[in-house]
Amino acid sequence: MFIRTMDYHNKRNDLVEKLRQEGRIRTDEVKKAFLEVPREEFVLKKMKGYSYIDTPLEIGNGQTISAPHMVAIMCESLDIKKGQKILEIGTGLGYHAAIVSKLVGKNGHIYSVERFSSLAKKAKENLKNANIKNVTIIIGDGSEGLKIYAPYERIYVTCAAPNIPSPLIDQLNDPGKLMVPVGRIMCILKLLEKIEGELIKKDLGGCAFVPLVGKYGFKL
């Protein structure tokens, strides 16, 4: 499906306006981030024509890029601020990290853990091509988090866990916010907030994600 660059631009604007009208995008910061990141550069070549349809898309290795409305919901609910250090579990092809990179700005940083080396390699290329320099991608077991750079002001997981992995709670800053889909395929998006040692949990509704595989995730 061939689409010209200007058509991608127009379709991106249309999608962002749709998400805004639906209440998925609520803030100017998230709107600006979505407008600045070309989703067509973070999907497989054969899927580029579907970049601005609000749906998940396959990216290889049995994984998917989340639907834009889900990325928007997660970004808005996490209340991401400039300068924050953030941990992402599940890089995919780098689109979600690219959006968050705009929200944290040049003084913030995203550390992203990806299980598949082929996806991590492609994500690095995509981010480089998009001139995004504040994302570091590490290949590993995301269910264990990334202790070396902890604590993180925000942590989010782009795949579904059986429970909220305890290492992620341990690596969350106080105060801080952690978002994890919990369940098998059809799951509940859970937001955990750490405030003065207390953990406050909130369910944000149903969602569908591929499973988180690892020590604190599902087993192969």
ZAKOLFI-900295 format. One line per 2 residues: number of its first residue (from 1); their letters; for each residue x, y, z of N, C-alpha, C. Coordinates in nm, 2 decimals, padded with zeros to 4 digits. Layout:
% ZAKOLFI-900295
NUM> a> X,Y,Z,X,Y,Z,X,Y,Z; ...
END
This chain:
% ZAKOLFI-900295
1> mf> 00.09,-00.12,00.00,00.00,00.00,00.00,00.09,00.12,00.00; 00.09,00.20,-00.11,00.18,00.31,-00.12,00.11,00.44,-00.07
3> ir> 00.17,00.51,00.02,00.12,00.64,00.07,00.23,00.74,00.07; 00.20,00.86,00.01,00.30,00.96,00.01,00.33,01.02,00.15
5> tm> 00.45,01.08,00.16,00.48,01.14,00.29,00.38,01.24,00.34; 00.33,01.33,00.26,00.23,01.42,00.30,00.10,01.35,00.35
7> dy> 00.07,01.24,00.28,-00.05,01.17,00.33,-00.03,01.11,00.47; 00.09,01.06,00.50,00.12,01.01,00.63,00.10,01.13,00.73
9> hn> 00.15,01.24,00.70,00.14,01.36,00.78,-00.01,01.39,00.81; -00.09,01.39,00.71,-00.23,01.42,00.72,-00.30,01.31,00.80
11> kr> -00.27,01.19,00.78,-00.33,01.08,00.85,-00.29,01.08,01.00; -00.17,01.12,01.03,-00.12,01.14,01.17,-00.20,01.25,01.24
13> nd> -00.22,01.36,01.17,-00.30,01.46,01.23,-00.44,01.42,01.25; -00.50,01.34,01.16,-00.64,01.30,01.17,-00.65,01.20,01.29
15> lv> -00.55,01.11,01.31,-00.56,01.02,01.42,-00.54,01.09,01.55; -00.45,01.18,01.56,-00.43,01.26,01.69,-00.56,01.33,01.72
17> ek> -00.63,01.39,01.63,-00.75,01.46,01.65,-00.86,01.36,01.70; -00.86,01.25,01.64,-00.96,01.14,01.68,-00.94,01.10,01.83
19> lr> -00.81,01.08,01.86,-00.77,01.04,02.00,-00.81,01.15,02.10; -00.79,01.27,02.05,-00.82,01.39,02.14,-00.97,01.39,02.16
21> qe> -01.05,01.38,02.06,-01.19,01.38,02.07,-01.25,01.27,02.16; -01.18,01.15,02.15,-01.22,01.04,02.23,-01.18,01.05,02.38
23> gr> -01.09,01.15,02.41,-01.05,01.17,02.54,-00.92,01.08,02.58; -00.87,01.01,02.48,-00.75,00.93,02.50,-00.63,01.03,02.52
25> ir> -00.62,01.13,02.43,-00.52,01.23,02.45,-00.58,01.35,02.52; -00.53,01.39,02.63,-00.59,01.49,02.71,-00.50,01.62,02.73
27> td> -00.37,01.60,02.71,-00.28,01.71,02.74,-00.21,01.76,02.61; -00.17,01.88,02.61,-00.09,01.93,02.50,00.04,01.86,02.48
29> ev> 00.10,01.82,02.59,00.23,01.76,02.58,00.22,01.62,02.51; 00.12,01.54,02.54,00.10,01.41,02.47,00.06,01.43,02.33
31> kk> -00.02,01.53,02.30,-00.06,01.56,02.16,00.06,01.60,02.08; 00.14,01.68,02.13,00.26,01.73,02.06,00.35,01.61,02.03
33> af> 00.37,01.52,02.13,00.46,01.40,02.11,00.41,01.31,02.00; 00.28,01.29,02.00,00.22,01.21,01.89,00.23,01.27,01.75
35> le> 00.22,01.40,01.75,00.24,01.47,01.62,00.38,01.47,01.57; 00.48,01.46,01.66,00.62,01.47,01.63,00.68,01.33,01.59
37> vp> 00.61,01.22,01.63,00.67,01.09,01.60,00.60,01.02,01.48; 00.67,00.99,01.38,00.61,00.93,01.26,00.60,00.78,01.28
39> re> 00.48,00.73,01.32,00.45,00.59,01.35,00.49,00.50,01.23; 00.48,00.55,01.11,00.51,00.47,00.99,00.66,00.43,00.98
41> ef> 00.74,00.50,01.06,00.89,00.47,01.07,00.92,00.36,01.17; 00.81,00.32,01.25,00.83,00.22,01.36,00.75,00.10,01.34
43> vl> 00.71,00.07,01.21,00.64,-00.05,01.18,00.71,-00.13,01.07; 00.67,-00.25,01.05,00.73,-00.33,00.93,00.69,-00.26,00.80
45> kk> 00.78,-00.27,00.70,00.75,-00.21,00.57,00.62,-00.25,00.52; 00.58,-00.37,00.53,00.46,-00.42,00.47,00.33,-00.37,00.54
47> mk> 00.35,-00.31,00.66,00.24,-00.26,00.74,00.23,-00.10,00.74; 00.32,-00.04,00.67,00.32,00.11,00.67,00.19,00.17,00.63
49> gy> 00.12,00.11,00.54,-00.01,00.17,00.50,-00.11,00.16,00.61; -00.09,00.09,00.72,-00.19,00.08,00.83,-00.14,00.16,00.95
51> sy> -00.04,00.24,00.93,00.03,00.31,01.05,-00.07,00.39,01.13; -00.17,00.45,01.06,-00.25,00.55,01.14,-00.40,00.49,01.15
53> id> -00.41,00.36,01.14,-00.53,00.29,01.19,-00.51,00.26,01.33; -00.61,00.29,01.41,-00.59,00.27,01.56,-00.60,00.13,01.60
55> tp> -00.50,00.05,01.57,-00.50,-00.09,01.60,-00.36,-00.14,01.62; -00.34,-00.25,01.70,-00.21,-00.31,01.71,-00.16,-00.36,01.57
57> le> -00.03,-00.37,01.55,00.02,-00.42,01.42,00.13,-00.52,01.46; 00.14,-00.63,01.38,00.25,-00.73,01.40,00.38,-00.66,01.37
59> ig> 00.49,-00.71,01.44,00.62,-00.65,01.42,00.72,-00.77,01.41; 00.68,-00.89,01.41,00.77,-01.00,01.41,00.79,-01.07,01.54
61> ng> 00.84,-01.19,01.54,00.87,-01.27,01.67,00.74,-01.28,01.75; 00.62,-01.28,01.69,00.50,-01.30,01.76,00.46,-01.18,01.85
63> qt> 00.53,-01.06,01.83,00.50,-00.94,01.90,00.42,-00.84,01.82; 00.37,-00.74,01.89,00.29,-00.63,01.82,00.34,-00.49,01.87
65> is> 00.31,-00.40,01.79,00.32,-00.26,01.83,00.18,-00.22,01.88; 00.17,-00.16,02.00,00.04,-00.13,02.06,-00.04,-00.03,01.97
67> ap> -00.17,-00.04,01.99,-00.26,00.06,01.92,-00.23,00.20,01.97; -00.24,00.30,01.89,-00.21,00.43,01.94,-00.29,00.48,02.06
69> hm> -00.42,00.44,02.06,-00.50,00.48,02.18,-00.45,00.42,02.31; -00.39,00.30,02.31,-00.33,00.24,02.43,-00.20,00.31,02.47
71> va> -00.12,00.35,02.37,00.00,00.43,02.40,-00.04,00.56,02.47; -00.14,00.62,02.41,-00.19,00.75,02.47,-00.24,00.74,02.61
73> im> -00.32,00.63,02.63,-00.38,00.61,02.77,-00.26,00.59,02.87; -00.16,00.51,02.83,-00.05,00.48,02.92,00.03,00.61,02.95
75> ce> 00.05,00.69,02.85,00.13,00.81,02.86,00.06,00.91,02.95; -00.07,00.93,02.93,-00.15,01.02,03.00,-00.16,00.98,03.15
77> sl> -00.18,00.85,03.17,-00.20,00.80,03.31,-00.08,00.80,03.39; 00.04,00.79,03.32,00.17,00.80,03.40,00.21,00.94,03.43
79> di> 00.15,01.04,03.37,00.18,01.18,03.40,00.33,01.20,03.39; 00.38,01.17,03.27,00.53,01.18,03.25,00.57,01.33,03.25
81> kk> 00.69,01.36,03.31,00.74,01.50,03.32,00.87,01.51,03.26; 00.91,01.63,03.22,01.04,01.66,03.16,01.15,01.62,03.26
83> gq> 01.26,01.56,03.21,01.37,01.53,03.29,01.37,01.40,03.37; 01.26,01.32,03.36,01.25,01.20,03.43,01.33,01.09,03.37
85> ki> 01.37,00.99,03.46,01.43,00.87,03.42,01.33,00.76,03.42; 01.31,00.69,03.31,01.20,00.60,03.29,01.25,00.46,03.24
87> le> 01.18,00.36,03.29,01.21,00.22,03.25,01.10,00.17,03.17; 01.13,00.12,03.05,01.03,00.06,02.96,01.06,-00.09,02.95
89> ig> 00.96,-00.17,02.97,00.98,-00.32,02.95,00.91,-00.36,02.82; 00.98,-00.40,02.72,00.92,-00.43,02.59,00.94,-00.32,02.49
91> tg> 01.06,-00.32,02.43,01.09,-00.21,02.33,01.01,-00.22,02.20; 00.99,-00.35,02.15,00.93,-00.37,02.02,01.02,-00.30,01.92
93> lg> 00.96,-00.22,01.83,01.03,-00.15,01.73,01.06,00.00,01.77; 01.03,00.03,01.89,01.07,00.16,01.95,00.97,00.28,01.95
95> yh> 00.85,00.25,01.90,00.75,00.36,01.89,00.71,00.42,02.02; 00.68,00.33,02.12,00.63,00.38,02.25,00.74,00.46,02.31
97> aa> 00.87,00.41,02.30,00.98,00.48,02.36,01.00,00.62,02.29; 00.98,00.62,02.16,00.99,00.75,02.09,00.89,00.85,02.14
99> iv> 00.77,00.81,02.16,00.67,00.90,02.22,00.71,00.96,02.36; 00.76,00.86,02.44,00.80,00.90,02.58,00.92,00.99,02.57
101> sk> 01.01,00.96,02.48,01.13,01.05,02.47,01.10,01.19,02.45; 00.99,01.22,02.38,00.95,01.36,02.36,00.89,01.42,02.49
103> lv> 00.83,01.33,02.57,00.77,01.38,02.69,00.87,01.41,02.80; 00.98,01.33,02.81,01.08,01.36,02.91,01.18,01.46,02.86
105> gk> 01.19,01.49,02.73,01.27,01.59,02.68,01.42,01.55,02.68; 01.51,01.64,02.64,01.65,01.61,02.62,01.72,01.59,02.76
107> ng> 01.66,01.63,02.87,01.73,01.61,03.00,01.67,01.48,03.07; 01.58,01.42,03.00,01.52,01.29,03.06,01.58,01.18,02.98
109> hi> 01.56,01.05,03.03,01.61,00.94,02.96,01.52,00.82,02.98; 01.52,00.73,02.87,01.44,00.61,02.88,01.54,00.49,02.86
111> ys> 01.53,00.40,02.96,01.60,00.27,02.95,01.50,00.17,02.91; 01.52,00.10,02.80,01.42,00.00,02.75,01.48,-00.14,02.74
113> ve> 01.41,-00.24,02.79,01.46,-00.37,02.79,01.37,-00.46,02.69; 01.44,-00.52,02.60,01.38,-00.60,02.50,01.43,-00.75,02.50
115> rf> 01.34,-00.84,02.49,01.38,-00.98,02.49,01.45,-01.03,02.36; 01.40,-00.98,02.25,01.44,-01.03,02.12,01.55,-00.94,02.06
117> ss> 01.67,-00.99,02.03,01.78,-00.91,01.98,01.75,-00.85,01.85; 01.67,-00.92,01.76,01.64,-00.87,01.63,01.55,-00.75,01.64
119> la> 01.46,-00.75,01.73,01.37,-00.63,01.75,01.45,-00.51,01.81; 01.54,-00.55,01.91,01.62,-00.44,01.97,01.71,-00.37,01.86
121> kk> 01.77,-00.45,01.78,01.85,-00.40,01.67,01.77,-00.30,01.58; 01.65,-00.35,01.54,01.57,-00.26,01.45,01.52,-00.14,01.52
123> ak> 01.49,-00.15,01.65,01.44,-00.04,01.73,01.55,00.07,01.74; 01.68,00.03,01.76,01.79,00.12,01.76,01.80,00.20,01.63
125> en> 01.79,00.12,01.52,01.79,00.19,01.39,01.68,00.29,01.37; 01.56,00.25,01.41,01.44,00.34,01.40,01.46,00.47,01.48
127> lk> 01.51,00.45,01.60,01.53,00.57,01.69,01.64,00.66,01.63; 01.74,00.60,01.58,01.85,00.68,01.52,01.80,00.75,01.40
129> na> 01.72,00.69,01.32,01.67,00.75,01.20,01.57,00.87,01.24; 01.51,00.86,01.35,01.42,00.96,01.40,01.49,01.07,01.48
131> ni> 01.63,01.05,01.49,01.71,01.15,01.56,01.67,01.16,01.71; 01.64,01.04,01.77,01.61,01.03,01.91,01.73,00.98,01.98
133> kn> 01.78,01.05,02.07,01.91,01.02,02.14,01.90,00.98,02.29; 01.78,01.00,02.34,01.77,00.98,02.49,01.70,00.85,02.52
135> vt> 01.72,00.74,02.44,01.67,00.61,02.47,01.79,00.51,02.46; 01.80,00.43,02.56,01.90,00.32,02.57,01.83,00.19,02.57
137> ii> 01.87,00.10,02.48,01.80,-00.03,02.46,01.90,-00.14,02.51; 01.84,-00.22,02.60,01.92,-00.33,02.65,01.85,-00.46,02.62
139> ig> 01.92,-00.57,02.58,01.86,-00.70,02.56,01.86,-00.78,02.69; 01.75,-00.83,02.73,01.74,-00.90,02.86,01.60,-00.94,02.90
141> dg> 01.59,-00.99,03.02,01.46,-01.03,03.08,01.40,-00.91,03.15; 01.30,-00.85,03.08,01.24,-00.73,03.13,01.16,-00.76,03.26
143> se> 01.12,-00.88,03.29,01.04,-00.91,03.41,01.13,-00.88,03.53; 01.26,-00.88,03.52,01.35,-00.85,03.63,01.39,-00.70,03.64
145> gl> 01.34,-00.62,03.54,01.37,-00.48,03.55,01.51,-00.46,03.50; 01.56,-00.35,03.55,01.70,-00.31,03.51,01.76,-00.24,03.63
147> ki> 01.81,-00.32,03.72,01.86,-00.27,03.85,01.97,-00.17,03.84; 02.06,-00.18,03.74,02.18,-00.10,03.74,02.15,00.05,03.73
149> ya> 02.04,00.09,03.67,02.01,00.23,03.66,01.89,00.28,03.75; 01.85,00.19,03.84,01.74,00.22,03.93,01.78,00.32,04.03
151> py> 01.69,00.40,04.09,01.54,00.39,04.07,01.49,00.47,03.96; 01.37,00.45,03.91,01.31,00.52,03.80,01.18,00.59,03.85
153> er> 01.16,00.71,03.80,01.04,00.78,03.84,00.91,00.72,03.78; 00.93,00.66,03.66,00.82,00.59,03.59,00.87,00.46,03.54
155> iy> 00.78,00.36,03.55,00.81,00.23,03.48,00.68,00.19,03.41; 00.70,00.14,03.29,00.58,00.08,03.22,00.61,-00.04,03.14
157> vt> 00.52,-00.13,03.14,00.54,-00.26,03.07,00.44,-00.27,02.95; 00.50,-00.31,02.84,00.41,-00.31,02.71,00.37,-00.46,02.68
159> ca> 00.37,-00.54,02.78,00.33,-00.68,02.76,00.26,-00.72,02.89; 00.18,-00.83,02.89,00.10,-00.87,03.00,00.17,-00.96,03.10
161> ap> 00.17,-00.93,03.23,00.24,-01.01,03.33,00.13,-01.09,03.41; 00.17,-01.20,03.47,00.07,-01.28,03.55,00.04,-01.20,03.68
163> ni> 00.14,-01.12,03.73,00.12,-01.03,03.84,00.22,-00.91,03.82; 00.21,-00.81,03.90,00.31,-00.70,03.89,00.44,-00.76,03.94
165> ps> 00.54,-00.76,03.86,00.67,-00.82,03.90,00.73,-00.74,04.02; 00.77,-00.81,04.12,00.83,-00.75,04.24,00.95,-00.67,04.22
167> pl> 01.04,-00.71,04.12,01.16,-00.63,04.10,01.13,-00.49,04.05; 01.02,-00.48,03.97,00.98,-00.35,03.92,00.93,-00.26,04.03
169> id> 00.86,-00.31,04.13,00.82,-00.23,04.24,00.94,-00.19,04.32; 01.04,-00.28,04.34,01.16,-00.24,04.41,01.24,-00.13,04.34
171> ql> 01.24,-00.13,04.21,01.32,-00.04,04.13,01.24,00.09,04.11; 01.12,00.11,04.15,01.04,00.23,04.14,01.08,00.33,04.24
173> nd> 01.10,00.45,04.20,01.14,00.56,04.29,01.02,00.59,04.38; 01.05,00.65,04.49,00.94,00.70,04.58,00.95,00.85,04.60
175> pg> 00.86,00.93,04.54,00.74,00.89,04.47,00.77,00.84,04.33; 00.68,00.76,04.28,00.69,00.71,04.14,00.56,00.64,04.10
177> kl> 00.55,00.61,03.96,00.44,00.54,03.91,00.48,00.43,03.82; 00.41,00.32,03.83,00.44,00.19,03.76,00.31,00.15,03.69
179> mv> 00.32,00.11,03.56,00.20,00.06,03.49,00.23,-00.07,03.43; 00.14,-00.17,03.45,00.16,-00.30,03.40,00.02,-00.36,03.36
181> pv> 00.01,-00.42,03.24,-00.11,-00.50,03.21,-00.10,-00.63,03.28; -00.20,-00.68,03.35,-00.19,-00.80,03.43,-00.30,-00.90,03.38
183> gr> -00.26,-01.01,03.34,-00.36,-01.11,03.29,-00.29,-01.19,03.18; -00.37,-01.28,03.12,-00.32,-01.36,03.00,-00.40,-01.31,02.88
185> im> -00.34,-01.24,02.79,-00.40,-01.19,02.67,-00.50,-01.08,02.70; -00.62,-01.12,02.74,-00.71,-01.02,02.79,-00.68,-00.99,02.94
187> ci> -00.65,-00.87,02.97,-00.60,-00.83,03.10,-00.65,-00.70,03.15; -00.60,-00.66,03.27,-00.64,-00.54,03.33,-00.52,-00.45,03.33
189> lk> -00.53,-00.33,03.29,-00.42,-00.23,03.30,-00.42,-00.17,03.44; -00.31,-00.20,03.51,-00.30,-00.16,03.65,-00.19,-00.05,03.67
191> ll> -00.23,00.05,03.74,-00.14,00.16,03.78,-00.11,00.15,03.93; 00.02,00.15,03.96,00.07,00.14,04.09,00.14,00.27,04.12
193> ek> 00.11,00.34,04.23,00.18,00.46,04.27,00.25,00.44,04.41; 00.37,00.47,04.41,00.45,00.46,04.54,00.46,00.60,04.60
195> ie> 00.41,00.61,04.72,00.41,00.74,04.79,00.45,00.72,04.94; 00.56,00.77,04.98,00.61,00.76,05.11,00.60,00.61,05.17
197> ge> 00.64,00.52,05.08,00.65,00.38,05.12,00.52,00.31,05.10; 00.41,00.38,05.07,00.28,00.32,05.05,00.26,00.29,04.91
199> li> 00.19,00.18,04.88,00.16,00.14,04.74,00.01,00.15,04.71; -00.02,00.24,04.62,-00.16,00.26,04.59,-00.19,00.20,04.45
201> kk> -00.28,00.11,04.44,-00.31,00.05,04.31,-00.45,00.09,04.26; -00.45,00.10,04.12,-00.57,00.14,04.06,-00.59,00.06,03.93
203> dl> -00.71,00.01,03.90,-00.74,-00.06,03.77,-00.79,00.05,03.67; -00.73,00.04,03.55,-00.76,00.14,03.45,-00.85,00.08,03.34
205> gg> -00.89,-00.05,03.35,-00.98,-00.11,03.25,-00.91,-00.22,03.18; -00.99,-00.29,03.09,-00.95,-00.40,03.02,-00.86,-00.36,02.90
207> ca> -00.77,-00.46,02.86,-00.68,-00.43,02.75,-00.63,-00.57,02.70; -00.56,-00.57,02.59,-00.51,-00.69,02.53,-00.36,-00.67,02.50
209> fv> -00.27,-00.76,02.55,-00.13,-00.75,02.52,-00.07,-00.89,02.50; 00.04,-00.90,02.43,00.11,-01.02,02.43,00.17,-01.05,02.56
211> pl> 00.21,-01.17,02.60,00.26,-01.20,02.73,00.40,-01.16,02.76; 00.43,-01.12,02.88,00.56,-01.09,02.93,00.62,-01.23,02.97
213> vg> 00.73,-01.26,02.90,00.80,-01.39,02.93,00.93,-01.36,03.01; 00.95,-01.44,03.11,01.07,-01.43,03.19,01.05,-01.48,03.33
215> ky> 01.15,-01.45,03.42,01.15,-01.51,03.55,01.03,-01.47,03.63; 00.99,-01.34,03.62,00.87,-01.29,03.69,00.75,-01.28,03.60
217> gf> 00.76,-01.34,03.48,00.65,-01.33,03.39,00.60,-01.47,03.36; 00.54,-01.49,03.24,00.50,-01.62,03.20,00.62,-01.71,03.15
219> kl> 00.60,-01.84,03.16,00.71,-01.93,03.11,00.68,-01.97,02.97; 00.79,-01.99,02.90,00.78,-02.03,02.76,00.72,-02.17,02.75
END
